[in-house]
Amino acid sequence: EFYALEVEGRSMIEEGIWPGDYIVVKKQQQAEDGSTVIALLDKEATVKKIYHRDGQVELRPANAQMASLWVAEGQCRIQGVVVGLYRRYR
């Protein structure tokens, strides 16, 4: 199952994912380290690279101006893995 989301932030610009882009997401609850995922923190979704470290999850942006988010394994729910991108030219 796949779905699309419109990107709002600038956390993944060094991966070529810009605000206004649409990302195609494969719905799944597991992801390998280094995958670009949609993660749900509380009620807010974020797009980041995921890494698992000693019972914690690092959600790493692809923007040198931003810091990684670190949360306990149970505080982050993976909603899917990014598998594509759609950009409209205006």
MORA-V107491 format. One record per residue. N is the residue number from 0. PSI is psi as a letter, one per 30 degrees, with the letter a starting at -180 (NA if undefined). OMEGA is omega in whole degrees, -180 to 180 (NA if undefined). BURIAL is # if it has 16 or more other C-alpha atoms within 10 Angstrom, else .. Layout:
BEGIN
n=[N | N]
psi=[PSI | PSI]
omega=[OMEGA | OMEGA]
burial=[BURIAL | BURIAL]
END
This chain:
BEGIN
n=[0 | 1 | 2 | 3 | 4 | 5 | 6 | 7 | 8 | 9 | 10 | 11 | 12 | 13 | 14 | 15 | 16 | 17 | 18 | 19 | 20 | 21 | 22 | 23 | 24 | 25 | 26 | 27 | 28 | 29 | 30 | 31 | 32 | 33 | 34 | 35 | 36 | 37 | 38 | 39 | 40 | 41 | 42 | 43 | 44 | 45 | 46 | 47 | 48 | 49 | 50 | 51 | 52 | 53 | 54 | 55 | 56 | 57 | 58 | 59 | 60 | 61 | 62 | 63 | 64 | 65 | 66 | 67 | 68 | 69 | 70 | 71 | 72 | 73 | 74 | 75 | 76 | 77 | 78 | 79 | 80 | 81 | 82 | 83 | 84 | 85 | 86 | 87 | 88 | 89]
psi=[k | l | l | k | k | k | k | e | a | g | f | g | f | f | g | g | j | l | k | f | l | k | k | k | k | j | j | l | f | l | k | l | k | f | k | k | l | j | k | j | j | c | g | k | k | l | k | l | k | k | k | k | j | h | g | l | k | k | j | k | l | i | j | f | f | l | l | l | k | k | l | l | e | f | f | k | k | k | f | l | k | k | f | l | k | k | k | k | k | NA]
omega=[-178 | 174 | -180 | 177 | 174 | -179 | 179 | -174 | -177 | -174 | -177 | -174 | 180 | 172 | 179 | 178 | -172 | 174 | -179 | 175 | 172 | 177 | 177 | -173 | 172 | -177 | 176 | -175 | 180 | 177 | 177 | 176 | 179 | 178 | 173 | -173 | 165 | -180 | 179 | 177 | -170 | 180 | -177 | 178 | 178 | 176 | -179 | 168 | -177 | 175 | 179 | -177 | 171 | 178 | 177 | 177 | 172 | 174 | -170 | 176 | 173 | 179 | -176 | -179 | -176 | 179 | 175 | 171 | 177 | 179 | 174 | -179 | -175 | -177 | -175 | 176 | 178 | 180 | 180 | -180 | 180 | -179 | -180 | -178 | 176 | 180 | 175 | 175 | -177 | NA]
burial=[. | . | . | . | . | . | # | . | . | # | # | # | . | . | . | . | # | # | . | . | # | # | # | # | # | # | # | . | . | . | # | . | . | . | # | # | # | # | # | # | . | . | . | . | . | # | # | # | # | # | # | # | . | . | . | . | # | # | # | # | # | # | . | . | . | . | . | # | . | # | . | . | . | . | . | # | . | # | # | # | # | # | . | . | # | . | . | . | . | .]
END
